[in-house]
Amino acid sequence: MKHAEARPYAEPEAAARKLVELAGSVQVINDRIHIEKINGPFLSKIGCNASGSEFGAGIRHAIEKGWLELHESGTYVRLLPSGADLFPRH
């Protein structure tokens, strides 16, 4: 019997929260977080090992919630105050 691999980020809410957590942990340059700084760890085998569709759903959810703002070019995001409040830095 083949068992399906657990997909912890299959739900957009879970993916969005992880993306916001990643965004809060990387260096911000000119109020920008380059998308590859959260995309890479989210998709990599050593990070979250999530899929591209989970990343897309997570980004859309985070934008809808007002946690992240995606630049129209798609090259960077801004962590908005409501997103930063989810994972306060110590």
Buried (B, 14 or more C-beta within 10 A) or exposed (E): EEEEEEEEBEBBEBBBBBBBBBBBEBEBEEEBBBBEBBBEBBBEEEBBBBBEEBBEBBBBBBBEBEBBBBEEEEEBBBBBEEBBEBBEEE
